[in-house]
């Protein structure tokens, strides 16, 4: 006669299985997050290769539309057109951003739309407009001209788009734990910080973190002076970023 499991034995087995699931699930979730980070950083490195090629052809100038004070992401549309960059390259895998479509008139990728219309240099973007924006680019961009090294220091010029929905300079894409960034030597890495004091490049977003620009400022013992070279990572124009990211 076959012996059946007792109720106690079944409960013990169920408890063991529950404990194993509780142990394994966080590990699996962490592994998935690391995989998404690795894929996002790989895309940033690919953009860095495209950017380097573009700058070689244009005397060290990064791509822009109009002047460097215009909406920074429009320069990335120029990069995509010139380098035939795939739309997926501009997407952080840890976001809900969807790959861009091509504008029939300009033949550029449309990296941001307000309602159904492409955002152009003359499109005004106010805080109330942010929920209506469809993002096809997960990265902010610094279009200012800069060599690979400036004052013996590398600079960030591409990185996770700020949280415009909440008006915060740090990306919400990684749960507020940091941002994926690309430096001027084309290496990509994850910056684990909410504060300027912990940044490898303490001037990322400083024009939004501090009370203003153009004067000597100190925050968390980080000194920013008129002589400090500012990375100015931004998605929209400088004026719009100052309005949309008040922190």
Residue pairs with C-beta under 8 A, 6 or more apart in sequence:
5 13
33 94
33 174
36 93
36 94
37 94
37 174
37 180
37 190
39 93
40 92
40 93
40 94
40 138
40 180
41 180
41 188
41 189
41 190
42 188
43 88
43 89
43 90
43 91
43 92
43 93
44 139
44 158
44 180
44 181
44 182
44 188
45 182
45 186
45 187
45 188
46 89
47 76
47 79
47 85
47 89
47 90
47 139
47 158
47 182
48 158
48 182
48 186
48 187
48 188
49 186
50 79
50 83
50 85
50 89
51 62
51 63
51 79
51 157
51 158
51 186
52 186
53 83
54 62
54 63
54 79
54 82
54 83
55 61
55 62
57 82
60 145
60 147
61 145
62 75
62 141
62 142
62 143
62 144
62 145
62 157
63 75
63 76
63 78
63 79
63 82
63 143
64 70
64 72
64 74
64 75
64 78
64 143
65 71
65 74
65 75
65 77
65 78
65 121
66 74
66 121
68 143
68 144
68 145
69 237
69 238
69 239
70 121
70 237
71 119
71 120
71 121
71 123
71 235
71 236
71 237
71 240
72 140
72 141
72 142
72 143
72 234
72 235
72 236
72 237
73 111
73 112
73 137
73 139
73 140
73 141
73 235
73 236
74 111
74 119
74 120
74 121
75 141
75 143
76 90
76 111
76 137
76 139
76 141
77 108
77 109
77 110
77 111
78 108
79 85
80 87
80 89
80 90
80 100
80 108
80 109
80 111
81 106
81 107
81 108
81 109
85 109
87 99
87 100
87 101
87 109
87 136
88 99
90 99
90 100
90 109
90 111
90 136
90 137
90 138
90 139
91 97
91 98
91 99
91 136
91 137
91 138
92 138
92 139
92 160
92 161
92 173
92 180
94 173
94 174
95 135
95 138
95 173
97 135
97 136
97 137
97 138
98 134
98 135
98 136
99 136
100 109
100 110
100 111
100 136
100 137
101 109
101 110
101 136
102 108
102 109
102 110
103 109
103 110
103 118
109 136
110 118
110 136
111 135
111 136
111 137
112 118
112 119
112 133
112 134
112 135
112 136
112 137
112 235
113 119
113 133
113 134
113 136
114 123
114 125
114 129
114 132
114 133
115 132
117 123
119 125
119 133
124 240
125 133
125 236
125 240
125 244
126 243
126 244
127 167
127 243
127 244
130 164
130 165
130 244
131 165
133 164
135 161
137 161
137 235
138 160
138 161
138 173
139 158
139 159
139 160
139 161
139 235
140 158
140 159
140 160
140 161
140 162
140 233
140 234
140 235
141 157
141 158
141 233
141 234
141 235
142 155
142 156
142 157
142 158
142 231
142 232
142 233
142 234
144 230
144 231
144 232
146 155
146 157
146 184
146 229
147 184
148 154
148 184
148 185
149 184
149 185
150 184
150 229
151 229
153 201
153 229
154 183
154 184
154 185
154 200
154 201
155 183
155 184
155 201
155 229
155 231
156 181
156 182
156 183
156 184
156 191
156 200
156 201
156 204
156 231
156 233
157 182
157 183
157 184
157 231
157 233
158 181
158 182
158 233
159 171
159 179
159 180
159 181
159 182
159 191
159 204
159 233
160 171
160 173
160 174
160 179
160 180
160 181
161 171
161 173
161 235
162 168
162 169
162 170
162 171
162 205
162 208
162 233
162 235
162 241
162 245
163 169
163 170
163 171
163 172
164 235
164 244
164 245
165 172
166 172
167 244
167 245
167 246
167 247
168 245
168 247
169 205
169 208
169 209
169 245
169 247
170 176
170 178
170 179
170 194
170 205
171 179
173 179
173 180
174 180
174 190
176 194
177 192
178 190
178 191
178 192
178 193
178 194
179 190
179 191
180 188
180 189
180 190
180 191
181 188
181 189
181 190
181 191
181 201
181 204
182 188
183 189
183 201
189 200
191 199
191 200
191 204
192 198
193 199
195 220
196 202
196 203
196 204
196 205
196 206
196 209
196 219
196 220
196 222
197 219
197 220
197 221
197 222
201 231
202 222
202 224
203 224
203 228
203 229
203 230
203 231
204 231
204 233
205 233
205 245
206 217
206 219
206 224
206 230
207 213
207 230
207 232
207 238
207 241
207 242
208 241
208 242
208 245
208 246
208 247
209 219
209 247
210 217
210 219
210 224
211 217
213 230
214 226
215 226
216 223
216 224
216 225
216 226
217 223
217 224
217 225
218 224
224 230
232 238
234 241
235 241
236 244
